[in-house]
Amino acid sequence: MEMPDNTANPQTIARCERIIRPHIRRTPVIEINGDEFGLPVTTLTLKLELLQHSGSFKARGAFANFLAREVPKAGIVAASGGNHGAATAYAAMKLGKPARIFVPSISSPAKIQRIREYGADLVIEGDRYADALAASEAWAQQTGAMPIPAFDQNETILGQGTLGLELEQQAADIDTVLVSVGGGGLIAGIAAWYAGRVKVVGVEPFASPTLTKAFEVGHPVDAKAGGLAADSLAPRRVGERVFPIVQKYARQTVLVSDDAIANAQAQLWRALRIVAEPGGAAAFSAILSGAYKPAPGERVAIVISGGNTAAVNFDATY
């Protein structure tokens, strides 16, 4: 099914949501008291997107690509730090399409296992996402397979924007959304949905500040790519299609340390028995660590974006 207009805005995101709805989960939200974590805010709303198919929000964008574009006989190819690869492999399995997924060596074993379980042809290439991306582009040229970009594709952004649509239906009175940022597809989609009606804040590790660096110079630029969440939040630079959207609707970023991310993982487990991966917990770490300080009475929602991680004994660690 072709979408006649694939520019990200509330109308096209709503149209995309109707197309992919049979294939994705409506993930729950939970309201928690800030004082459970020693925070001055009364209530926080967590969007538990780690409960999405394939373990992250990426399933939304994957299905949007499959269902809104013409998939050739050669199938699809994708490069990923892990979550996009798992989501694309899952969608390919469900829709009966061939898929080859390139991942770097830093991808977590949990994510690699998921890709294999979904039956995709998995190739480990290089040490960073950029290496896997170059290999996937060469494969696409060689075979005619359709590339499904992890973040810098209109259909990908539209699919991720459906999370914003759901969140507004579930928590209509929020003032702010905190979103982890890697390549920027999720924050762009959410920002395009809200179109300035709520504040959308990007959260990045100090070790991979892609959007922060882009804001500093006014365009996407290479940044550091490392840290605890490198397998999901370190693509080297934010997307070219992503940037104009976030520049218009999501002008603020905050940076968090690896220790803050690890503590957020531990606190999610301690209080809620939620096992989030580092990238999935990064947005929560911003409010726990004080990197983002809400104003009195500010109603904050936080996207817990992924849970593809190996089992960790958080109780022993923290």
Secondary structure, DSSP 8 states (H G I E B T S, - for coil): ---S--S-SHHHHHHHHHHHGGGS----EEEEEGGGGT-S-SEEEEEEGGGSGGGBTHHHHHHHHHHHS---TT-EEEE-SSHHHHHHHHHHHHHT--EEEEE-TTS-HHHHHHHHHTT-EEEE-SSSHHHHHHHHHHHHHHH--EE--SSSSHHHHHHHHHHHHHHHHH-TT-SEEEEE-SSSHHHHHHHHHHTTSSEEEEEEETT--HHHHHHHHTS-------STTHHHH--SS--TTHHHHHHHH--EEEEE-HHHHHHHHHHHHHHH-----HHHHHHHHHHHHTSS---TT--EEEEE-B-------HHHH-
